[in-house]
Every structure is written in structure tokens, then in C-alpha cells.
């Protein structure tokens, strides 16, 4: 399910400032443009910004080059760009946080005939990622299981077409809160609502910094919210009660992202809630 929402804020994918101050745990693309055809290039890191940069000082960073875009290559006929991707690792924290490192590119002709080599570099300062998404169960005071609400219960079972038994509904309420990072930024999320132990129908809706009108749910649903404007949203499930069933609902976060700096959460939590069984009452005689 997708929801279209209008925002007055625009975002640039991997804007220059984000690349040069990357959030660890994310991948960024670095490009040097308009290089003459058939020249070779190599990217390397150095902690030395003087001259060509001392390659021996940045060898640990060279492990961060993404395998899908090799750090060496040849510019195609007609000229073009030298591109490399860097996976800034969460596991390297705090060794690389707020410490400048220099990404160098060397462009050269091989074999050398009439074109000499040249160098460019950019300063990069990795940053810690404090973006965390926490899901919380606030149903029945935050317990992980509860008895049914019996909202709109129709208990009368007089043997007549006038009455039809209905066990009513139970409301489950959860929150998803973005903690840390740049709190003023909009963000997005995608999560699963999974049901086991029962086959009950339910509707779900979202309110707070984003709105999803009530949707009918099945055993498993994937919910995508592309734009959230506040720190916390509320997720409400209206569950149809059935006798003799023990439905267990689990919310698992799939992805989330800061819409400005493109950071993904450093950690994500999920939750599970059980609706206790309603005992079966047989026919009336």
C-alpha cells in the first residue's frame, strides 16, 4: 500500500555536503567528472592531504570501497566520469568519527606516451548515526498481552432472527518514534503487521505525523509511509474478536530513513502483542 503526501521540503539525493560528511552505516557515491577518454584512474584514501597524499596512511579506509564499483577503471571513448561507492561501516565507530580523511583520484595514461598523471582529492569527515526507530506497545498500559475489549459486543443469542451474536472488537495501539539524529527532519518508514495464532480480520490506521485512512488487514500486511513530519506516529489496529482464538500480532520494522541526510536507523526495535482467548460458549437451548 502506498500513500501520496505533499511536502513543501525538497531533498537532494546524496547532496554534496552529505557525501563529505557521511553518516556511518550508509553507502555514498563519489564522482569526478569530465575526464578525457581512455585514461585510467584509481581511487585511494590518505590521511595526508599534502601533495599526492601518502597512500600508506589510508590503507584501512580502502577496505570501505564497495565491490560493485571498483576503485580502478578506464574512462570510455568520448570521455566520462570516474565513479566509486564507499560503504562507511558502523563497525568502525568511533575510530573514524569526526576524523578527516582524503579521497584521492589519480588519472593517468597507461602506457604513458604524451599525457602525464594528475591528482584531485576531497576531504571527508564521517559522522555518527544516532537515528533510531523504536516501536512501543501502549495497549492496556504497555502490557504484551491483554484480554479483549468487547467493544460493540452483541451478546444476546435469543433463538430468533432478530439477534446475531457478535464478539465485538479489540483495539491495539502502538507508537513508532524516531529518536536521535536531526529531530526536525522528515522521515519515512515501512513495516510489517504479522498475525499468527488466529485468522481474525482487522483494520489499521496511522495518525500523528502521518495519516493512513483505515485499511482492511489480512494475516500479514506491509505498510509504507513515505513522509512523516513528527517524531512519533500512532498505529491503531481494530481487531475483530472471535471465540476460541489467540491472535498474536507482531510489528517488524523493515526500513526507515531520514529524508534529508538519508541516514538509516542505527537500530530498530519491533514488538509483539497477544490477545488472550475468548472462551467458546455453545448454542443456547
C-alpha positions as CSV (number, residue, x, y, z in Angstrom):
1,X,0.0,0.0,0.0
2,X,1.4,3.4,-0.9
3,X,0.2,6.8,0.3
4,X,0.8,10.0,-1.6
5,X,1.5,13.0,0.6
6,X,2.6,16.5,-0.3
7,X,5.6,18.1,1.3
8,X,7.0,21.6,0.9
9,X,10.5,20.4,1.6
10,X,12.8,19.2,-1.2
11,X,15.6,16.7,-0.9
12,X,18.7,16.1,-3.0
13,X,19.8,12.5,-3.1
14,X,23.3,12.4,-1.7
15,X,23.9,16.1,-1.8
16,X,27.5,17.2,-1.7
17,X,27.5,18.1,1.9
18,X,26.1,14.7,2.9
19,X,28.8,12.9,0.9
20,X,31.6,14.9,2.5
21,X,30.1,14.3,6.0
22,X,28.7,10.8,5.5
23,X,26.7,9.0,8.2
24,X,28.3,5.7,9.0
25,X,26.3,2.7,8.2
26,X,25.4,4.1,4.7
27,X,26.8,4.0,1.2
28,X,27.7,7.1,-0.8
29,X,28.7,7.6,-4.4
30,X,31.7,9.8,-5.2
31,X,32.3,11.1,-8.8
32,X,34.9,13.1,-10.6
33,X,33.5,14.3,-13.9
34,X,34.6,15.1,-17.4
35,X,37.8,13.1,-17.7
36,X,39.3,12.6,-21.2
37,X,38.7,9.3,-22.9
38,X,40.8,6.2,-22.5
39,X,42.7,7.4,-19.4
40,X,42.9,5.2,-16.4
41,X,42.0,6.2,-12.9
42,X,42.5,4.9,-9.4
43,X,40.8,6.0,-6.1
44,X,42.6,5.7,-2.8
45,X,42.3,7.2,0.7
46,X,45.0,9.0,2.6
47,X,45.1,10.8,5.9
48,X,47.7,13.1,4.4
49,X,46.3,15.9,2.4
50,X,49.7,17.3,1.2
51,X,50.6,16.7,-2.5
52,X,49.5,13.3,-3.8
53,X,48.6,12.1,-0.4
54,X,50.6,9.3,1.3
55,X,48.8,6.0,0.3
56,X,50.3,4.1,3.2
57,X,48.3,6.2,5.7
58,X,44.9,5.4,4.4
59,X,45.0,1.7,3.6
60,X,42.4,0.8,6.3
61,X,39.9,3.1,4.6
62,X,40.5,1.4,1.2
63,X,38.6,-1.6,2.6
64,X,35.4,0.5,2.5
65,X,35.3,0.7,-1.3
66,X,32.1,-1.0,-2.5
67,X,32.8,-4.1,-4.6
68,X,30.2,-3.1,-7.2
69,X,32.2,0.0,-8.3
70,X,35.9,-0.9,-8.3
71,X,38.3,1.8,-7.2
72,X,40.2,1.5,-10.5
73,X,39.0,1.7,-14.1
74,X,39.3,3.2,-17.6
75,X,37.4,6.2,-18.9
76,X,35.4,5.2,-22.0
77,X,35.8,6.5,-25.5
78,X,34.4,10.0,-25.7
79,X,35.3,10.8,-22.2
80,X,33.3,10.5,-19.0
81,X,33.3,10.2,-15.2
82,X,35.2,8.2,-12.7
83,X,32.8,6.8,-10.1
84,X,33.3,4.9,-6.8
85,X,31.0,3.9,-4.0
86,X,32.1,3.8,-0.4
87,X,30.4,1.8,2.4
88,X,31.1,3.7,5.6
89,X,31.0,1.0,8.2
90,X,29.1,1.2,11.5
91,X,31.6,-1.3,12.9
92,X,34.5,1.2,12.6
93,X,33.0,3.6,15.1
94,X,34.5,5.5,16.9
95,X,37.8,5.1,15.1
96,X,36.7,7.2,12.1
97,X,34.1,9.5,13.5
98,X,34.9,13.2,13.1
99,X,38.4,12.4,11.8
100,X,39.2,13.9,8.3
101,X,40.3,11.6,5.6
102,X,41.1,12.4,2.0
103,X,39.7,10.6,-1.0
104,X,42.2,10.9,-3.8
105,X,41.8,10.2,-7.5
106,X,44.8,9.6,-9.8
107,X,44.2,9.9,-13.5
108,X,47.0,8.7,-15.9
109,X,47.8,7.2,-19.3
110,X,49.0,3.6,-19.4
111,X,51.3,3.1,-21.2
112,X,52.5,6.6,-20.9
113,X,53.0,8.4,-24.2
114,X,52.2,12.0,-24.3
115,X,49.8,12.5,-21.3
116,X,51.0,12.9,-17.7
117,X,49.2,12.0,-14.5
118,X,47.1,14.3,-12.4
119,X,45.5,14.2,-8.9
120,X,42.4,15.5,-7.2
121,X,41.2,14.9,-3.6
122,X,38.3,15.8,-1.3
123,X,38.2,16.0,2.4
124,X,35.6,13.6,4.1
125,X,34.6,13.6,7.8
126,X,32.4,10.6,8.7
127,X,29.7,11.2,11.3
128,X,28.0,9.0,13.9
129,X,24.5,7.9,13.1
130,X,22.2,8.5,16.1
131,X,19.0,7.8,14.2
132,X,16.9,5.1,16.0
133,X,13.3,4.0,15.4
134,X,11.6,2.5,18.4
135,X,8.2,0.7,18.3
136,X,6.2,0.7,21.6
137,X,3.1,-1.1,22.7
138,X,0.8,1.2,24.7
139,X,-2.2,-1.1,24.7
140,X,-3.5,-1.8,28.2
141,X,-0.8,0.2,29.8
142,X,2.1,-1.3,27.8
143,X,1.5,-5.0,28.6
144,X,2.5,-7.5,26.0
145,X,-0.9,-9.3,26.2
146,X,-4.4,-8.3,27.1
147,X,-7.9,-9.5,27.2
148,X,-10.4,-8.4,24.5
149,X,-12.1,-5.1,24.8
150,X,-15.5,-6.4,23.8
151,X,-16.2,-3.0,22.1
152,X,-19.7,-3.2,20.4
153,X,-20.3,-6.7,21.9
154,X,-23.7,-8.1,20.9
155,X,-24.1,-10.9,23.4
156,X,-27.8,-11.6,23.0
157,X,-28.4,-15.0,21.4
158,X,-32.1,-15.5,21.8
159,X,-33.2,-18.1,19.2
160,X,-34.6,-15.6,16.8
161,X,-33.5,-14.0,13.6
162,X,-33.7,-10.7,15.4
163,X,-30.3,-11.3,17.1
164,X,-26.9,-12.3,15.8
165,X,-24.0,-12.9,18.3
166,X,-21.0,-10.6,17.7
167,X,-18.0,-10.7,20.0
168,X,-17.1,-7.1,19.2
169,X,-13.7,-5.7,18.6
170,X,-10.4,-5.1,20.5
171,X,-8.2,-2.0,19.9
172,X,-4.4,-2.4,19.9
173,X,-2.3,0.8,20.0
174,X,1.3,1.1,19.1
175,X,3.7,4.0,18.5
176,X,6.7,4.4,16.3
177,X,9.2,7.0,17.5
178,X,12.2,8.4,15.7
179,X,14.9,9.1,18.3
180,X,18.3,10.8,17.8
181,X,19.6,12.4,14.6
182,X,18.3,15.6,13.3
183,X,14.9,15.8,15.0
184,X,13.4,18.4,12.7
185,X,13.8,16.3,9.6
186,X,11.0,14.4,8.0
187,X,11.4,10.6,7.8
188,X,9.8,7.6,6.2
189,X,9.2,4.0,7.4
190,X,8.0,0.7,6.2
191,X,6.9,-2.1,8.5
192,X,5.1,-5.4,8.5
193,X,2.0,-6.3,10.6
194,X,2.0,-10.1,11.0
195,X,-0.7,-12.2,12.6
196,X,-0.2,-15.8,13.9
197,X,-2.4,-17.9,16.1
198,X,-5.6,-16.6,14.7
199,X,-7.4,-15.7,11.4
200,X,-9.2,-12.6,12.6
201,X,-10.0,-9.6,10.5
202,X,-8.7,-6.2,11.5
203,X,-8.3,-2.7,10.2
204,X,-5.3,-0.5,10.8
205,X,-4.8,3.3,10.7
206,X,-1.9,5.7,11.3
207,X,-2.1,9.1,12.9
208,X,0.3,11.8,14.2
209,X,3.0,13.0,11.8
210,X,1.4,10.9,9.0
211,X,-2.1,9.7,8.2
212,X,-3.3,6.4,6.8
213,X,-7.0,6.1,6.5
214,X,-8.3,2.8,7.9
215,X,-7.3,-0.2,5.8
216,X,-8.7,-3.7,6.0
217,X,-5.9,-6.1,7.1
218,X,-5.4,-9.8,6.4
219,X,-3.0,-12.1,8.2
220,X,0.1,-10.2,7.1
221,X,0.3,-6.6,5.8
222,X,3.1,-4.3,4.7
223,X,2.6,-0.7,5.4
224,X,4.6,2.1,3.7
225,X,4.6,5.7,5.0
226,X,6.8,7.8,2.7
227,X,6.6,11.1,4.7
228,X,6.4,11.6,8.4
229,X,6.6,15.1,9.9
230,X,6.7,14.4,13.6
231,X,8.8,12.4,16.0
232,X,6.0,9.9,16.8
233,X,3.2,8.3,14.9
234,X,0.4,6.1,16.4
235,X,-0.6,2.8,14.8
236,X,-4.0,1.6,15.7
237,X,-5.4,-1.9,15.0
238,X,-9.1,-2.6,15.3
239,X,-9.3,-6.3,15.7
240,X,-12.5,-8.4,15.3
241,X,-13.0,-10.7,18.3
242,X,-13.6,-14.4,17.7
243,X,-14.2,-17.1,20.3
244,X,-11.5,-19.7,20.8
245,X,-8.7,-17.9,19.0
246,X,-5.5,-16.4,20.4
247,X,-4.3,-13.9,17.7
248,X,-0.7,-12.7,18.1
249,X,0.2,-9.5,16.3
250,X,3.9,-8.7,15.6
251,X,5.1,-5.4,14.1
252,X,8.5,-5.7,12.4
253,X,10.2,-2.6,11.0
254,X,11.7,-3.2,7.5
255,X,13.2,0.1,6.7
256,X,13.3,3.7,7.8
257,X,15.2,6.7,6.5
258,X,15.9,10.3,7.3
259,X,14.6,12.2,4.3
260,X,17.2,14.9,4.5
261,X,20.5,13.3,5.3
262,X,19.4,9.8,4.0
263,X,20.6,8.1,7.2
264,X,19.1,4.7,8.0
265,X,18.5,3.8,11.7
266,X,21.4,2.6,13.7
267,X,19.0,0.2,15.3
268,X,15.3,-0.7,15.0
269,X,13.1,-2.5,17.5
270,X,9.9,-4.5,16.9
271,X,7.2,-5.7,19.2
272,X,4.6,-8.4,19.7
273,X,1.1,-8.3,21.4
274,X,-1.2,-11.2,22.2
275,X,-5.0,-11.0,22.6
276,X,-6.0,-13.6,25.1
277,X,-8.5,-16.3,24.2
278,X,-12.3,-15.7,24.5
279,X,-13.8,-19.0,25.8
280,X,-16.3,-20.6,23.4
281,X,-19.9,-20.6,24.6
282,X,-22.0,-23.1,22.7
283,X,-25.6,-22.9,21.4
284,X,-28.5,-22.0,23.7
285,X,-31.3,-24.4,24.2
